[in-house]
Amino acid sequence: MTQSISEKTGIDHSITTLGGAISEVIHGIEGHFREIEGISEPKFSEFQFRAVEQGLLDALGYGGKGT
């Protein structure tokens, strides 16, 4: 996710607080599914990925959707 946002914004978010926050949230969700739900290898669908990506880009002013 961080790489995709970086490519679309032209900013290396692997070194920003936004990139750190993205990583923490994704790892937290994965941890929840592993520890609480018992899913050994949680995966995200393409739809989930694109929805989060577009939401982040919109929030950063790159999507033009006004969300």
ZIUR-V131475 format. One record per residue. N is the residue number from 0. RES is the residue in one small letter. PHI is phi in whole degrees, 0 to 359 (none if undefined). OMEGA is omega in whole degrees, 0 to 359 (999 if undefined). Layout:
N;RES;PHI;OMEGA, N;RES;PHI;OMEGA
This chain:
0;m;none;181, 1;t;300;180, 2;q;297;180, 3;s;297;179, 4;i;296;179, 5;s;299;181, 6;e;297;185, 7;k;279;179, 8;t;259;183, 9;g;77;179, 10;i;239;179, 11;d;284;183, 12;h;279;176, 13;s;291;181, 14;i;244;180, 15;t;258;176, 16;t;294;176, 17;l;297;178, 18;g;300;177, 19;g;297;179, 20;a;294;178, 21;i;302;181, 22;s;298;180, 23;e;299;181, 24;v;294;181, 25;i;297;178, 26;h;295;178, 27;g;295;178, 28;i;295;178, 29;e;300;179, 30;g;299;178, 31;h;300;181, 32;f;297;179, 33;r;289;188, 34;e;279;185, 35;i;267;184, 36;e;271;179, 37;g;73;178, 38;i;267;188, 39;s;292;180, 40;e;227;181, 41;p;295;178, 42;k;228;178, 43;f;254;179, 44;s;283;176, 45;e;299;178, 46;f;299;180, 47;q;298;180, 48;f;300;183, 49;r;295;180, 50;a;295;179, 51;v;292;179, 52;e;302;181, 53;q;295;177, 54;g;298;178, 55;l;295;180, 56;l;298;177, 57;d;299;182, 58;a;297;180, 59;l;275;177, 60;g;91;182, 61;y;258;186, 62;g;265;180, 63;g;71;182, 64;k;267;177, 65;g;77;179, 66;t;273;999
